[in-house]
Amino acid sequence: MTELPPLVSTEWLAVHLGDPDLVILEASIFLDTKNASGRPEFRSGLDAFEGDGRLPQSRFADLFFDYSDASATLPFTRPQRSQFIESATRSGIAATTTLVIFDRLVGQWAARLWWLFKTFGHQRVAVLDGGFKKWSSEGRQIETGQIWPHLPEKYQNLWDGLLLASKQDVEKIVLGEDRAALVCLLPEDDFTGAVSARQRAGHIPGSVNLPFKTLLDPRTNALLPPDQLRAAFEAVVPLDGRKIVTYCGGGIASTLGALALSVIGYGNAAEYDGSLAEWVEDTSLPMETGPAKPLR
């Protein structure tokens, strides 16, 4: 079985449509800023999947409940192994499935689901570079109408993957007990604390800032070429083999950073699932404002 890279092109997927071991999942979540409550709220992309067309043979992945721990205090928390296995089984995914994930935004939700499968040890999983936007803009086939049911496939994985950092791991980095780098994927004004939707503004001490949109081609939603991704990271953190932990506000955009590091072949990387949503709730943990200090 050939190795699957973390990112596949629309050309690659078009060639492999119909492969018996291929499953395509949509992972879209939208943020509604104008609604009856007056507060920004997340909304499932299922309506768009069902009504606006979708990639051929694709299935919808519910990141609210199936692929997140709905009992957790923080939204979109990584589920327990048992829940993950049940959800993958319902999605018709086996441990040997070739899984390609896309979304209708800039790829952050597809990266989130990619990261989730990687943390549970799934080997053959990739994000569709550019997602629905690039696929549809190229005039490729869009499926509409009836969604055909699929058979469940008993999912069994044998090991936990990497890419996962805990709050305790991040505390060790802040205290200098682990020579690792913290990279925040939030926009600059959120990182510095000039604006913030959280109860404490700013960033985790010692972090550097790499806004996730700087990793993308705005015309296509595709990730930048590997040499440009590497240059973007090298501008803020030495790629010298040290561990790099990405984070953001709620653990979504930061998985795009984890994906980009995987694309450039940087193996010593992880993503802090709780991100600032968890960190700021613990008032014993420090926060910083202002620009980043250079890393050495």
SVG drawing of the C-alpha trace seen along z (x, -y; Angstrom):
<svg xmlns="http://www.w3.org/2000/svg" viewBox="-34 -47 53 51">
<polyline fill="none" stroke="black" stroke-width="0.4" points="0.0,0.0 1.5,-3.3 1.9,-6.1 -0.7,-8.8 0.6,-12.4 -1.2,-14.7 -2.5,-16.8 -3.9,-15.6 -4.7,-17.7 -8.0,-18.0 -6.3,-16.2 -5.4,-13.3 -8.9,-12.9 -10.5,-13.1 -8.3,-10.2 -9.0,-8.1 -12.8,-8.6 -14.4,-5.2 -11.5,-3.4 -13.1,-0.8 -11.2,-1.7 -11.7,-5.5 -14.1,-7.5 -14.6,-11.3 -15.8,-13.2 -17.1,-16.8 -16.4,-18.5 -17.8,-22.0 -18.8,-24.1 -20.0,-27.7 -19.8,-30.6 -23.0,-32.7 -22.3,-36.2 -25.8,-37.5 -28.6,-35.5 -31.5,-35.8 -29.4,-35.5 -27.1,-38.3 -24.1,-36.2 -21.8,-34.4 -22.8,-30.8 -21.4,-27.7 -23.7,-26.0 -23.4,-22.6 -22.6,-22.4 -25.1,-19.6 -27.7,-21.8 -25.1,-23.0 -24.0,-19.4 -27.5,-18.2 -28.8,-21.2 -26.0,-23.0 -24.2,-20.1 -21.2,-18.1 -18.2,-16.2 -19.2,-12.9 -19.7,-9.9 -18.9,-12.1 -20.4,-11.7 -20.9,-14.2 -18.9,-14.1 -20.7,-15.7 -18.0,-17.6 -20.6,-18.8 -21.5,-15.4 -20.0,-12.4 -16.4,-13.6 -16.3,-15.8 -17.0,-15.0 -20.4,-16.6 -20.2,-16.0 -17.1,-18.1 -17.2,-21.7 -15.4,-23.0 -16.8,-22.8 -15.1,-20.5 -13.1,-18.6 -11.4,-15.4 -13.7,-12.5 -12.7,-9.4 -11.5,-6.4 -14.8,-4.5 -16.8,-7.4 -14.3,-7.8 -14.5,-4.2 -18.4,-4.2 -18.4,-7.3 -15.9,-6.0 -17.9,-2.8 -21.1,-4.7 -19.3,-6.7 -18.4,-3.5 -14.6,-3.8 -12.3,-0.9 -8.8,-1.2 -7.4,-0.6 -9.7,-3.1 -8.1,-5.8 -9.8,-8.9 -9.9,-12.3 -11.5,-15.2 -12.7,-18.6 -14.7,-21.6 -16.3,-24.7 -14.2,-27.2 -10.4,-27.6 -9.6,-24.1 -9.5,-24.6 -12.3,-22.1 -11.0,-19.5 -7.6,-19.9 -9.3,-19.4 -10.8,-16.1 -7.5,-15.1 -5.7,-15.8 -8.4,-13.9 -7.9,-10.7 -4.1,-11.1 -4.2,-11.3 -6.1,-7.9 -3.5,-6.4 -5.3,-6.3 -2.6,-6.0 -4.2,-6.8 -5.9,-10.2 -5.4,-13.4 -7.0,-16.9 -8.2,-17.9 -6.0,-20.9 -8.3,-23.9 -11.4,-22.0 -14.8,-22.5 -13.9,-26.0 -11.0,-24.8 -12.9,-21.6 -16.0,-23.5 -14.0,-26.5 -12.3,-24.0 -15.6,-22.9 -15.3,-19.4 -18.4,-17.2 -20.7,-18.3 -23.2,-15.7 -26.8,-16.8 -30.0,-15.0 -30.5,-11.9 -27.8,-10.9 -27.3,-7.2 -26.9,-5.4 -23.6,-3.6 -22.9,-0.5 -21.2,-0.7 -17.7,0.6 -16.3,1.9 -13.5,-0.4 -10.5,1.1 -7.3,-0.8 -4.3,0.5 -2.5,-2.4 -2.7,-6.1 -1.0,-8.5 1.0,-11.6 0.2,-15.3 -1.6,-15.8 -0.5,-18.1 -2.2,-18.6 -2.4,-21.6 0.2,-20.0 2.5,-19.7 2.1,-23.4 2.7,-24.3 6.1,-22.5 7.0,-24.6 6.1,-27.9 8.1,-26.9 11.1,-26.1 11.0,-22.4 10.6,-21.4 12.6,-23.0 9.7,-23.3 8.1,-26.2 4.5,-27.4 3.1,-28.8 -0.2,-30.6 -2.3,-30.6 -4.6,-33.5 -4.7,-36.8 -2.1,-39.3 -4.5,-41.7 -5.9,-38.7 -2.4,-37.4 -1.2,-40.8 -4.4,-41.4 -5.5,-44.4 -8.8,-42.6 -10.2,-39.5 -13.4,-37.6 -12.0,-35.8 -12.1,-36.7 -8.3,-37.2 -6.6,-38.8 -3.3,-37.9 -1.4,-34.7 0.4,-32.0 3.8,-33.4 6.7,-32.6 4.5,-32.0 5.2,-33.3 2.5,-34.3 1.8,-32.8 -1.8,-33.7 -3.3,-30.7 -4.5,-32.7 -0.8,-33.5 -0.4,-29.7 -3.1,-29.9 -3.5,-31.0 -6.5,-33.4 -7.6,-32.7 -8.0,-29.0 -8.0,-28.2 -5.1,-25.8 -2.1,-25.7 1.0,-27.5 3.7,-25.3 5.9,-23.5 8.9,-25.8 6.7,-28.8 5.2,-27.0 8.6,-26.2 9.7,-29.9 6.6,-31.1 7.4,-28.9 11.1,-29.6 10.3,-33.3 9.0,-32.8 10.5,-29.6 13.7,-27.6 12.9,-24.4 15.8,-22.7 14.1,-19.5 12.6,-21.0 9.0,-20.2 6.5,-22.7 3.1,-22.9 0.4,-24.9 -2.6,-26.4 -5.3,-29.0 -8.6,-30.1 -10.4,-26.8 -8.2,-24.1 -9.5,-24.5 -7.2,-26.9 -4.2,-25.4 -4.8,-22.1 -4.2,-23.8 -0.7,-24.7 -0.2,-21.0 -1.2,-20.0 1.2,-22.5 4.0,-21.2 3.2,-17.6 3.2,-18.8 6.8,-20.1 7.8,-16.9 8.4,-18.3 7.8,-15.3 8.2,-16.7 4.9,-18.6 1.7,-18.6 -1.5,-20.6 -2.9,-21.8 -6.5,-20.7 -7.8,-22.9 -6.0,-25.9 -6.9,-29.3 -10.5,-28.2 -9.0,-25.9 -6.0,-27.9 -7.7,-31.2 -10.3,-29.4 -7.5,-28.5 -6.7,-31.8 -3.5,-30.4 -2.0,-30.2 -0.3,-33.3 -1.1,-35.2 0.9,-37.8 0.0,-40.7 2.0,-42.6 4.2,-41.3 6.1,-38.1 9.6,-37.8 12.2,-36.2 12.8,-32.5 16.3,-31.1"/>
</svg>
